[in-house]
Amino acid sequence: MSDAQIGLLTATPIIMLFAVALRRMGVLSTAAMVSAVGLSGAIAVVLFLTQ
């Protein structure tokens, strides 16, 4: 596993947890949170598989 893949496995859950935390604080709407979590997951999968 390359350093880039390890970075993706580390950063992606942090981004997702941050989006959930912002939703709980009332900063993000539910649609924005779902969009942020879904897109960050999709981007991570694509980048992970192409490394």
KETI-807599 format. One record per atom (N, C-alpha, C, O): residue number from 1; residue in three letters; atom name; z, x, y. Coordinates in nm, 4 decimals. Atoms other than C-alpha are relative to their C-alpha. Layout:
<recs>
+-----+------+------+----------+----------+----------+
! seq ! type ! atom !        z !        x !        y !
+-----+------+------+----------+----------+----------+
! NUM !  ala !   CA !        Z !        X !        Y !
...
+-----+------+------+----------+----------+----------+
</recs>
This chain:
<recs>
+-----+------+------+----------+----------+----------+
! seq ! type ! atom !        z !        x !        y !
+-----+------+------+----------+----------+----------+
!   1 !  met !    N !   0.0000 !   0.0851 !  -0.1171 !
!   1 !  met !   CA !   0.0000 !   0.0000 !   0.0000 !
!   1 !  met !    C !   0.0000 !   0.0900 !   0.1239 !
!   1 !  met !    O !   0.0788 !   0.1840 !   0.1343 !
!   2 !  ser !    N !   0.0138 !  -0.0834 !  -0.1199 !
!   2 !  ser !   CA !  -0.1016 !   0.1432 !   0.3348 !
!   2 !  ser !    C !   0.1073 !  -0.0347 !   0.1041 !
!   2 !  ser !    O !   0.1759 !  -0.1365 !   0.0947 !
!   3 !  asp !    N !  -0.0958 !   0.0239 !  -0.1088 !
!   3 !  asp !   CA !   0.1127 !   0.1720 !   0.6457 !
!   3 !  asp !    C !  -0.0341 !  -0.1277 !   0.0769 !
!   3 !  asp !    O !   0.0556 !  -0.1992 !   0.1215 !
!   4 !  ala !    N !   0.0418 !   0.1215 !  -0.0709 !
!   4 !  ala !   CA !  -0.0912 !  -0.1055 !   0.8088 !
!   4 !  ala !    C !   0.0443 !  -0.1250 !  -0.0752 !
!   4 !  ala !    O !   0.0891 !  -0.2217 !  -0.0136 !
!   5 !  gln !    N !  -0.0414 !   0.1154 !   0.0793 !
!   5 !  gln !   CA !  -0.0173 !  -0.3448 !   0.5237 !
!   5 !  gln !    C !   0.1514 !  -0.0185 !   0.0047 !
!   5 !  gln !    O !   0.2001 !  -0.1314 !   0.0118 !
!   6 !  ile !    N !  -0.1461 !   0.0103 !  -0.0114 !
!   6 !  ile !   CA !   0.3540 !  -0.2641 !   0.5360 !
!   6 !  ile !    C !   0.0378 !  -0.0557 !   0.1373 !
!   6 !  ile !    O !   0.1300 !  -0.1364 !   0.1492 !
!   7 !  gly !    N !  -0.0240 !   0.0526 !  -0.1336 !
!   7 !  gly !   CA !   0.3445 !  -0.3289 !   0.9091 !
!   7 !  gly !    C !  -0.0271 !  -0.1492 !   0.0094 !
!   7 !  gly !    O !   0.0473 !  -0.2224 !   0.0747 !
!   8 !  leu !    N !   0.0300 !   0.1435 !   0.0014 !
!   8 !  leu !   CA !   0.1803 !  -0.6668 !   0.8515 !
!   8 !  leu !    C !   0.1087 !  -0.0785 !  -0.0723 !
!   8 !  leu !    O !   0.1481 !  -0.1863 !  -0.0279 !
!   9 !  leu !    N !  -0.1050 !   0.0685 !   0.0759 !
!   9 !  leu !   CA !   0.4420 !  -0.7596 !   0.5924 !
!   9 !  leu !    C !   0.1320 !  -0.0027 !   0.0771 !
!   9 !  leu !    O !   0.2171 !  -0.0879 !   0.0515 !
!  10 !  thr !    N !  -0.1214 !  -0.0038 !  -0.0804 !
!  10 !  thr !   CA !   0.7122 !  -0.6678 !   0.8416 !
!  10 !  thr !    C !  -0.0131 !  -0.0861 !   0.1257 !
!  10 !  thr !    O !   0.0783 !  -0.1616 !   0.1588 !
!  11 !  ala !    N !   0.0156 !   0.0665 !  -0.1295 !
!  11 !  ala !   CA !   0.5727 !  -0.8096 !   1.1653 !
!  11 !  ala !    C !  -0.0256 !  -0.1502 !  -0.0115 !
!  11 !  ala !    O !   0.0227 !  -0.2281 !   0.0706 !
!  12 !  thr !    N !   0.0372 !   0.1414 !   0.0103 !
!  12 !  thr !   CA !   0.4347 !  -1.1412 !   1.0428 !
!  12 !  thr !    C !   0.1207 !  -0.0931 !  -0.0153 !
!  12 !  thr !    O !   0.1287 !  -0.1929 !   0.0563 !
!  13 !  pro !    N !  -0.1177 !   0.0889 !   0.0075 !
!  13 !  pro !   CA !   0.7672 !  -1.2944 !   0.9295 !
!  13 !  pro !    C !   0.0827 !   0.0001 !   0.1284 !
!  13 !  pro !    O !   0.1418 !  -0.1019 !   0.1640 !
!  14 !  ile !    N !  -0.0740 !  -0.0048 !  -0.1264 !
!  14 !  ile !   CA !   0.9282 !  -1.1762 !   1.2537 !
!  14 !  ile !    C !  -0.0652 !  -0.0915 !   0.1036 !
!  14 !  ile !    O !   0.0041 !  -0.1629 !   0.1761 !
!  15 !  ile !    N !   0.0729 !   0.0875 !  -0.0921 !
!  15 !  ile !   CA !   0.6572 !  -1.3530 !   1.4561 !
!  15 !  ile !    C !   0.0263 !  -0.1464 !  -0.0351 !
!  15 !  ile !    O !   0.0485 !  -0.2291 !   0.0534 !
!  16 !  met !    N !  -0.0234 !   0.1382 !   0.0438 !
!  16 !  met !   CA !   0.7042 !  -1.6687 !   1.2481 !
!  16 !  met !    C !   0.1423 !  -0.0451 !   0.0331 !
!  16 !  met !    O !   0.1622 !  -0.1566 !   0.0812 !
!  17 !  leu !    N !  -0.1385 !   0.0352 !  -0.0316 !
!  17 !  leu !   CA !   1.0835 !  -1.6636 !   1.2874 !
!  17 !  leu !    C !   0.0202 !  -0.0157 !   0.1503 !
!  17 !  leu !    O !   0.0959 !  -0.1025 !   0.1938 !
!  18 !  phe !    N !  -0.0089 !   0.0108 !  -0.1449 !
!  18 !  phe !   CA !   1.0458 !  -1.6072 !   1.6622 !
!  18 !  phe !    C !  -0.0572 !  -0.1331 !   0.0482 !
!  18 !  phe !    O !  -0.0009 !  -0.1959 !   0.1380 !
!  19 !  ala !    N !   0.0595 !   0.1284 !  -0.0382 !
!  19 !  ala !   CA !   0.8174 !  -1.9121 !   1.6894 !
!  19 !  ala !    C !   0.0937 !  -0.1152 !  -0.0352 !
!  19 !  ala !    O !   0.1083 !  -0.2095 !   0.0427 !
!  20 !  val !    N !  -0.0954 !   0.1053 !   0.0397 !
!  20 !  val !   CA !   1.0697 !  -2.1253 !   1.4983 !
!  20 !  val !    C !   0.1198 !  -0.0002 !   0.0942 !
!  20 !  val !    O !   0.1672 !  -0.1066 !   0.1341 !
!  21 !  ala !    N !  -0.1138 !  -0.0080 !  -0.0914 !
!  21 !  ala !   CA !   1.3526 !  -1.9988 !   1.7196 !
!  21 !  ala !    C !  -0.0353 !  -0.0574 !   0.1367 !
!  21 !  ala !    O !   0.0453 !  -0.1277 !   0.1976 !
!  22 !  leu !    N !   0.0425 !   0.0566 !  -0.1285 !
!  22 !  leu !   CA !   1.1543 !  -2.0827 !   2.0330 !
!  22 !  leu !    C !  -0.0112 !  -0.1518 !  -0.0074 !
!  22 !  leu !    O !   0.0180 !  -0.2210 !   0.0901 !
!  23 !  arg !    N !   0.0077 !   0.1455 !   0.0165 !
!  23 !  arg !   CA !   1.0933 !  -2.4322 !   1.8941 !
!  23 !  arg !    C !   0.1393 !  -0.0616 !   0.0048 !
!  23 !  arg !    O !   0.1601 !  -0.1657 !   0.0671 !
!  24 !  arg !    N !  -0.1372 !   0.0539 !   0.0009 !
!  24 !  arg !   CA !   1.4649 !  -2.4824 !   1.8316 !
!  24 !  arg !    C !   0.0642 !   0.0045 !   0.1378 !
!  24 !  arg !    O !   0.1483 !  -0.0793 !   0.1699 !
!  25 !  met !    N !  -0.0523 !  -0.0081 !  -0.1370 !
!  25 !  met !   CA !   1.5423 !  -2.3728 !   2.1877 !
!  25 !  met !    C !  -0.0707 !  -0.0974 !   0.0933 !
!  25 !  met !    O !  -0.0271 !  -0.1169 !   0.2068 !
!  26 !  gly !    N !   0.0715 !   0.0971 !  -0.0811 !
!  26 !  gly !   CA !   1.2913 !  -2.6288 !   2.3156 !
!  26 !  gly !    C !  -0.1093 !   0.0596 !   0.0861 !
!  26 !  gly !    O !  -0.1637 !  -0.0082 !   0.1732 !
!  27 !  val !    N !   0.1022 !  -0.0653 !  -0.0811 !
!  27 !  val !   CA !   1.0470 !  -2.3775 !   2.4593 !
!  27 !  val !    C !  -0.1398 !  -0.0373 !  -0.0478 !
!  27 !  val !    O !  -0.2301 !  -0.0567 !   0.0336 !
!  28 !  leu !    N !   0.1306 !   0.0341 !   0.0572 !
!  28 !  leu !   CA !   0.7582 !  -2.4589 !   2.2231 !
!  28 !  leu !    C !   0.0012 !  -0.1431 !  -0.0520 !
!  28 !  leu !    O !   0.1040 !  -0.1938 !  -0.0967 !
!  29 !  ser !    N !   0.0138 !   0.1301 !   0.0637 !
!  29 !  ser !   CA !   0.6306 !  -2.7951 !   2.1140 !
!  29 !  ser !    C !  -0.0190 !   0.0216 !  -0.1500 !
!  29 !  ser !    O !  -0.0451 !   0.1333 !  -0.1946 !
!  30 !  thr !    N !   0.0168 !  -0.0103 !   0.1450 !
!  30 !  thr !   CA !   0.6081 !  -2.8692 !   1.7431 !
!  30 !  thr !    C !  -0.1416 !   0.0439 !  -0.0346 !
!  30 !  thr !    O !  -0.1608 !   0.1261 !  -0.1241 !
!  31 !  ala !    N !   0.1391 !  -0.0371 !   0.0271 !
!  31 !  ala !   CA !   0.2294 !  -2.8417 !   1.7508 !
!  31 !  ala !    C !  -0.0244 !   0.1475 !   0.0290 !
!  31 !  ala !    O !  -0.0959 !   0.2144 !  -0.0455 !
!  32 !  ala !    N !   0.0168 !  -0.1414 !  -0.0341 !
!  32 !  ala !   CA !   0.2467 !  -2.5020 !   1.9212 !
!  32 !  ala !    C !   0.0678 !   0.0886 !  -0.1037 !
!  32 !  ala !    O !   0.0149 !   0.1942 !  -0.1385 !
!  33 !  met !    N !  -0.0702 !  -0.0773 !   0.1008 !
!  33 !  met !   CA !   0.5008 !  -2.3775 !   1.6670 !
!  33 !  met !    C !  -0.0782 !   0.0036 !  -0.1305 !
!  33 !  met !    O !  -0.0923 !   0.1091 !  -0.1923 !
!  34 !  val !    N !   0.0792 !   0.0062 !   0.1231 !
!  34 !  val !   CA !   0.2931 !  -2.4946 !   1.3721 !
!  34 !  val !    C !  -0.1264 !   0.0835 !   0.0151 !
!  34 !  val !    O !  -0.1663 !   0.1536 !  -0.0779 !
!  35 !  ser !    N !   0.1196 !  -0.0790 !  -0.0260 !
!  35 !  ser !   CA !  -0.0147 !  -2.3394 !   1.5281 !
!  35 !  ser !    C !   0.0306 !   0.1498 !  -0.0043 !
!  35 !  ser !    O !  -0.0439 !   0.2263 !  -0.0655 !
!  36 !  ala !    N !  -0.0366 !  -0.1417 !  -0.0028 !
!  36 !  ala !   CA !   0.1598 !  -2.0061 !   1.5902 !
!  36 !  ala !    C !   0.0318 !   0.0510 !  -0.1400 !
!  36 !  ala !    O !  -0.0120 !   0.1597 !  -0.1775 !
!  37 !  val !    N !  -0.0368 !  -0.0422 !   0.1350 !
!  37 !  val !   CA !   0.3036 !  -1.9897 !   1.2382 !
!  37 !  val !    C !  -0.1230 !   0.0033 !  -0.0902 !
!  37 !  val !    O !  -0.1430 !   0.0990 !  -0.1650 !
!  38 !  gly !    N !   0.1188 !   0.0061 !   0.0853 !
!  38 !  gly !   CA !  -0.0199 !  -2.0963 !   1.0699 !
!  38 !  gly !    C !  -0.1014 !   0.1077 !   0.0312 !
!  38 !  gly !    O !  -0.1544 !   0.1724 !  -0.0592 !
!  39 !  leu !    N !   0.0993 !  -0.1006 !  -0.0377 !
!  39 !  leu !   CA !  -0.2477 !  -1.8690 !   1.2663 !
!  39 !  leu !    C !   0.0487 !   0.1423 !  -0.0253 !
!  39 !  leu !    O !  -0.0297 !   0.2278 !  -0.0663 !
!  40 !  ser !    N !  -0.0494 !  -0.1352 !   0.0280 !
!  40 !  ser !   CA !  -0.0224 !  -1.5654 !   1.2368 !
!  40 !  ser !    C !  -0.0033 !   0.0275 !  -0.1494 !
!  40 !  ser !    O !  -0.0318 !   0.1398 !  -0.1910 !
!  41 !  gly !    N !   0.0106 !  -0.0172 !   0.1448 !
!  41 !  gly !   CA !  -0.0076 !  -1.6217 !   0.8616 !
!  41 !  gly !    C !  -0.1434 !   0.0232 !  -0.0441 !
!  41 !  gly !    O !  -0.1699 !   0.1099 !  -0.1274 !
!  42 !  ala !    N !   0.1412 !  -0.0151 !   0.0367 !
!  42 !  ala !   CA !  -0.3840 !  -1.6599 !   0.8359 !
!  42 !  ala !    C !  -0.0544 !   0.1360 !   0.0428 !
!  42 !  ala !    O !  -0.1276 !   0.2000 !  -0.0327 !
!  43 !  ile !    N !   0.0453 !  -0.1296 !  -0.0485 !
!  43 !  ile !   CA !  -0.4488 !  -1.3503 !   1.0467 !
!  43 !  ile !    C !   0.0572 !   0.1113 !  -0.0872 !
!  43 !  ile !    O !  -0.0129 !   0.2066 !  -0.1211 !
!  44 !  ala !    N !  -0.0631 !  -0.1024 !   0.0834 !
!  44 !  ala !   CA !  -0.2018 !  -1.1490 !   0.8404 !
!  44 !  ala !    C !  -0.0680 !   0.0089 !  -0.1373 !
!  44 !  ala !    O !  -0.0893 !   0.1185 !  -0.1891 !
!  45 !  val !    N !   0.0659 !  -0.0011 !   0.1311 !
!  45 !  val !   CA !  -0.3690 !  -1.2530 !   0.5142 !
!  45 !  val !    C !  -0.1363 !   0.0668 !   0.0091 !
!  45 !  val !    O !  -0.1711 !   0.1501 !  -0.0746 !
!  46 !  val !    N !   0.1341 !  -0.0595 !  -0.0162 !
!  46 !  val !   CA !  -0.7153 !  -1.1629 !   0.6402 !
!  46 !  val !    C !   0.0108 !   0.1505 !   0.0214 !
!  46 !  val !    O !  -0.0610 !   0.2276 !  -0.0424 !
!  47 !  leu !    N !  -0.0147 !  -0.1429 !  -0.0259 !
!  47 !  leu !   CA !  -0.6012 !  -0.8275 !   0.7762 !
!  47 !  leu !    C !   0.0545 !   0.0744 !  -0.1210 !
!  47 !  leu !    O !   0.0129 !   0.1868 !  -0.1489 !
!  48 !  phe !    N !  -0.0575 !  -0.0647 !   0.1170 !
!  48 !  phe !   CA !  -0.3960 !  -0.7509 !   0.4660 !
!  48 !  phe !    C !  -0.1060 !   0.0239 !  -0.1075 !
!  48 !  phe !    O !  -0.1084 !   0.1291 !  -0.1714 !
!  49 !  leu !    N !   0.1012 !  -0.0114 !   0.1053 !
!  49 !  leu !   CA !  -0.6906 !  -0.8142 !   0.2341 !
!  49 !  leu !    C !  -0.1154 !   0.0912 !   0.0386 !
!  49 !  leu !    O !  -0.1860 !   0.1411 !  -0.0490 !
!  50 !  thr !    N !   0.1113 !  -0.0855 !  -0.0419 !
!  50 !  thr !   CA !  -0.9379 !  -0.6149 !   0.4434 !
!  50 !  thr !    C !   0.0419 !   0.1439 !   0.0251 !
!  50 !  thr !    O !  -0.0429 !   0.2271 !   0.0574 !
!  51 !  gln !    N !  -0.0471 !  -0.1390 !  -0.0212 !
!  51 !  gln !   CA !  -0.7231 !  -0.3006 !   0.4761 !
!  51 !  gln !    C !  -0.0348 !   0.0859 !  -0.1200 !
!  51 !  gln !    O !  -0.0039 !   0.2050 !  -0.1216 !
+-----+------+------+----------+----------+----------+
</recs>
